[in-house]
Amino acid sequence: MLKGFLLFISNALFAGGYVVDFVIPHILVLNVIRTRRLRPEAPPLKGVSVDYVIFTIQSTLYRLLFVLCYVFPTATVVRQNAARYPLTPSIDKARIAADLPYTLSTLFSVGLIVVPDFAGARAQLRLRFSTIAKWLTGCTLALVILVYILSCRVHVDPITGQGYWGLFQIDLIDLLKGVSDLLEIARYWPQVVVNWEEANTVAWSKPLTYSLLVSAGMYLLSYMFRALATGSFVLAVRQPGGFLHALYMVVVCSVFFLQHYLYKDATNRLLRGLDKRSTEFDDFEIDDGIEERIQLTPV
């Protein structure tokens, strides 16, 4: 009975973390709406990192393709799943489809940030897309295309569907999930850089950071209660990706909290409208669709 109770708490905490994850993107949207009201002179993204927006769009699109490929699998994918994962030959569509609400919610929230001033946002995205982010985007896209060619276009066995180097189509689908996770964990650091350059955290408020920390904490507690129920930490984290991601988010939140502490005075002044100047907003102007870049520092 105790084991069942602990497992119930674990599942409830995990579900709670998922609900918080669902809400987090919309807290960022509220921050942007607030900044539009307080600082109308600011560029369209209102202090949100360009790299964060682009990485989020890419991550959600990759994840959406992953979910759709497994929820609506072809006969070839079903056969390859049974061959690749003999211990779990059937596709757990319900577990995979659970990612769909979060993915669509995140994509919708990014749209709420970009669409209201689409021309200006597009110009800002083009001008301030950093070199490092371009390299990461190019490398991940090239990897996906390479695996697609090797698994679906080169020496494909007509019976098993196996491609070059023993790659299956299902390996390409799993790669989409891996690339999505990589971009998701990388997207926060450009925002850290923007906050540092701006010397304020107006775009990344404390409620947003608290929400990220609460989500990570609920996932960690979920793993802890599962370990107590099973009597083994190894069994509780058989798939360590989620546990490591939660620990990683605690580190990210610690950095954001440090910035909140260091820049609290400047942030409060900006929120009260006492200081309208900001280096992020200097040298950026859009006039009738014409993009101008004057001494623009990449982020």
Secondary structure as the mmCIF struct_conf table of DSSP 4:
data_model
#
loop_
_struct_conf.conf_type_id
_struct_conf.id
_struct_conf.beg_label_comp_id
_struct_conf.beg_label_asym_id
_struct_conf.beg_label_seq_id
_struct_conf.end_label_comp_id
_struct_conf.end_label_asym_id
_struct_conf.end_label_seq_id
HELX_RH_AL_P HELX_RH_AL_P1 LEU A 2 LEU A 38
TURN_TY1_P TURN_TY1_P1 PRO A 40 GLU A 41
BEND BEND1 ALA A 42 ALA A 42
TURN_TY1_P TURN_TY1_P2 PRO A 44 GLY A 47
HELX_RH_AL_P HELX_RH_AL_P2 VAL A 50 VAL A 71
BEND BEND2 PHE A 72 PHE A 72
HELX_RH_AL_P HELX_RH_AL_P3 ALA A 75 ARG A 84
TURN_TY1_P TURN_TY1_P3 PRO A 86 LEU A 87
BEND BEND3 THR A 88 THR A 88
BEND BEND4 SER A 90 SER A 90
HELX_RH_AL_P HELX_RH_AL_P4 LYS A 93 ALA A 97
TURN_TY1_P TURN_TY1_P4 ALA A 98 ALA A 98
HELX_RH_AL_P HELX_RH_AL_P5 ASP A 99 VAL A 114
HELX_RH_3T_P HELX_RH_3T_P1 VAL A 115 ASP A 117
HELX_RH_AL_P HELX_RH_AL_P6 PHE A 118 LEU A 127
BEND BEND5 ARG A 128 ARG A 128
HELX_RH_AL_P HELX_RH_AL_P7 THR A 131 CYS A 152
TURN_TY1_P TURN_TY1_P5 ARG A 153 ARG A 153
BEND BEND6 VAL A 154 HIS A 155
TURN_TY1_P TURN_TY1_P6 PRO A 158 THR A 160
HELX_RH_3T_P HELX_RH_3T_P2 TYR A 164 GLY A 166
HELX_RH_AL_P HELX_RH_AL_P8 GLN A 169 ALA A 186
TURN_TY1_P TURN_TY1_P7 ARG A 187 ARG A 187
HELX_RH_AL_P HELX_RH_AL_P9 TYR A 188 GLU A 198
TURN_TY1_P TURN_TY1_P8 ALA A 199 ALA A 199
BEND BEND7 VAL A 202 TRP A 204
HELX_RH_AL_P HELX_RH_AL_P10 LYS A 206 THR A 230
TURN_TY1_P TURN_TY1_P9 GLY A 231 GLY A 231
HELX_RH_AL_P HELX_RH_AL_P11 PHE A 233 ALA A 236
TURN_TY1_P TURN_TY1_P10 VAL A 237 VAL A 237
BEND BEND8 ARG A 238 GLN A 239
HELX_RH_AL_P HELX_RH_AL_P12 PRO A 240 LEU A 262
TURN_TY1_P TURN_TY1_P11 TYR A 263 TYR A 263
HELX_RH_AL_P HELX_RH_AL_P13 LYS A 264 LEU A 271
TURN_TY1_P TURN_TY1_P12 ARG A 272 GLY A 273
BEND BEND9 LEU A 274 LEU A 274
HELX_RH_3T_P HELX_RH_3T_P3 THR A 279 PHE A 281
TURN_TY1_P TURN_TY1_P13 ASP A 282 ASP A 283
STRN STRN1 PHE A 284 ASP A 287
TURN_TY1_P TURN_TY1_P14 ASP A 288 GLY A 289
STRN STRN2 ILE A 290 ARG A 293
BEND BEND10 ILE A 294 GLN A 295
HELX_LH_PP_P HELX_LH_PP_P1 LEU A 296 PRO A 298
#
